[in-house]
Amino acid sequence: MDVFGSDTGHEQVVFCQDKPSGLKAIIAIYSTALGPALGGTRFHPYPTEAAALHDALELSRAMAYKNALAGLDHGGGKAVIWGDPGRDKTEPLLRAYGRFVASLGGRYYTACDVGTYVQDMDVVARECRFVTGRSEAHGGAGDSSVLTAWGVFQGMRAAAEHLWGTPTLAGRRVGVAGLGKVGKHLVGHLIEDGAQIIATDVSEPALDWARNRYPQVDLVADEAALVRSDIDVYAPCALGGALDDETVPALRAKIVAGGANNQLAHPGIEKLLEERGILYAPDYVVNAGGVIQVADEIEGFDFARAKLRATAIFDTTRAILQLAGTEGIPPAVAADRLAERRMSEVGRLRMIRL
Ligand SMILES: NC(=O)c1ccc[n+]([C@@H]2O[C@H](COP(=O)([O-])OP(=O)(O)OC[C@H]3O[C@@H](n4cnc5c(N)ncnc54)[C@H](O)[C@@H]3O)[C@@H](O)[C@H]2O)c1
């Protein structure tokens, strides 16, 4: 990907290296139009430097859109640490990384992502104050999956209202793929709302959790079996790429709303969903509860306030689905338009000199 080319438009991309600790990191800031960029740090053994840069650029752009639609006063940024978290993650490396984040003077706030955990943010925070997603013991908000699942539930309720007229999943069959941190909380909300759950996971402890906690949940062998079952709603809550050229034609659900990031395997999939009459609540809209939580932590975490903000995912999803309906465009396109509008209209206000 070409940083200065017309295909990106990022504000700033910083390469960070500390040879003694082995740190190789890229911090990408897509936009600070709405405020300091906010996005997690991914620690991953990329095959090449180009692959690491590509991920940093893509993920930081996606964060700008997610933060804008979540109503946050934050722009979009993301960092990648190029390495194997199991082998390379050490205190000196994380603290060296923290010093590079600090050097940006608050233009970028970091948090957890794939390969980094709240304990790692506690270490980064020893060198830098622009860190969120820390452990509760260190003044952080802890596990973000609670509000992520709450937000997904709100987005799903809005989709149900759009399609069936009432904002509830009562009496509906919801297929949940992935009973991890987000999936488990989501199942709880859905059962409380009166939905029937069909679920799958590749991990035996996760399946045991369902058998013990909610024996009424129907467990199926895998995602392929889940999408083919008689479900009204499909909630991908495992890895990315759940909606691809094989799953969408087989899918029996009328709504897709789930916590997983990057559910569309490629850009053409949203069209395929539309052709099949499947309502897709965009992943980055409905799973924003986690970033809402870490953004709240920057102000001094207040669970009730953060939950209120995550509850607003209902209204945002409703507005997106309405816009998509009236304009005849896929919901993902409608979501992008609303995000761009907020970045432009609210971002412009900084031109009023104070
Ligand atoms: N945790 C958050 O706050 C948060 C926020 C936004 C988005 N997300 C996204 O939501 C998704 C789930 O996150 P999480 O925190 O619950 O992760 P997790 O690792 O706790 O859970 C993922 C679950 O998916 C299962 N899984 C993996 N591959 C599977 C497969 N092929 N079929 C069925 N199950 C499979 C795993 O066994 C695990 O139980 C991820 O895509 C994550 O990026 C999470």
The ligand as an ORCA input file, in Angstrom:
! r2SCAN-3c Opt
* xyz 0 1
  N     -13.836     -8.311     23.295
  C     -14.229     -7.161     22.796
  O     -14.474     -6.189     23.526
  C     -14.432     -7.002     21.309
  C     -14.727     -5.725     20.810
  C     -14.976     -5.572     19.437
  C     -14.888     -6.685     18.607
  N     -14.555     -7.906     19.128
  C     -14.474     -9.043     18.211
  O     -15.431    -10.022     18.595
  C     -14.933    -11.326     18.297
  C     -14.931    -12.171     19.561
  O     -14.141    -11.522     20.539
  P     -13.939    -12.163     21.992
  O     -13.310    -11.094     22.806
  O     -15.198    -12.807     22.426
  O     -12.845    -13.267     21.653
  P     -12.631    -14.679     22.381
  O     -11.284    -15.134     21.923
  O     -12.903    -14.592     23.836
  O     -13.773    -15.607     21.755
  C     -13.761    -16.116     20.476
  C     -14.453    -17.469     20.520
  O     -14.611    -17.939     19.181
  C     -14.304    -19.331     19.153
  N     -13.967    -19.705     17.794
  C     -12.819    -19.525     17.117
  N     -12.918    -20.026     15.869
  C     -14.160    -20.540     15.760
  C     -14.861    -21.194     14.722
  N     -14.301    -21.428     13.528
  N     -16.144    -21.579     14.956
  C     -16.719    -21.350     16.157
  N     -16.101    -20.754     17.172
  C     -14.841    -20.340     16.986
  C     -13.169    -19.480     20.159
  O     -13.036    -20.814     20.602
  C     -13.629    -18.540     21.271
  O     -14.451    -19.204     22.218
  C     -13.548    -11.113     17.677
  O     -13.685    -11.055     16.273
  C     -13.139     -9.750     18.211
  O     -12.202     -9.103     17.345
  C     -14.340     -8.087     20.448
*
